[in-house]
Amino acid sequence: MDFKPIKPKKIYEEIVDQIKEMIARGELNPGDKLLPERELADRLQVGRSAVREAYRALEAIGIIDIRPGEGTFVREIGTKSMTDIMSLAVVTGKDTLFELLELRKIIETEASALAALRRTKEDINNMKYWLDKMNEDISKGRLGDLSDLKFHYAITGAAHNSLLMRLMNSISETMKKEMKNVRERLYLTPDTPKRLYEEHILIYQAIAKGDEKEARHTMMDHLSNAEKALLHNMSMSMSTK
């Protein structure tokens, strides 16, 4: 067997890897502003030149935008047009909400399966954080739509597939609006908040224990149940008019 010498990473490469990982996990999203060079250098306890070199490398591969006088931002790679198209479609098309749920089933069931295979301890902690936040929101009578969305993003991040994360980012604004709309409709049914939370717990447990099939199954069940409940509530509201 031929082994190749292991080359130690340069400091700027470590910074590049950290930022790429944060984007993959959904901690940084398109349009987010990064820390100024000096502040990030202080936080990482490295030289400012290393941060500058990292930012230049990330800009060269199209991950960030450096805007003189404004700052450094995560680049919106073709996401705006996709968001605009989907937002318009949801507003103008009566069936598009269900198409969005259908798209989520396609993306998120496999993301959950990958997450079960690839999740790290940090990924599990991130999912647990948003799961607990969801429970806190529900107990205080809030919708919990943001913590719900963040939980799903944490799962996609745990799949460790940058293209999958970019796809989720491309529909993030549409999902954020529709998540709120869906939850408002679903909350018309008693005990729905508790049921949704319990379904999320099952997804989390499957991923945490690394069960690929169960992760896929629990996510599909959750999204299918949401779709059925939404259809029921919409039909009920139509019948009362």
Beta strands, then each sheet from edge to edge (+ up, - down):
strand 1: 64-67
strand 2: 71-74
sheet 1: 1+ 2-
end
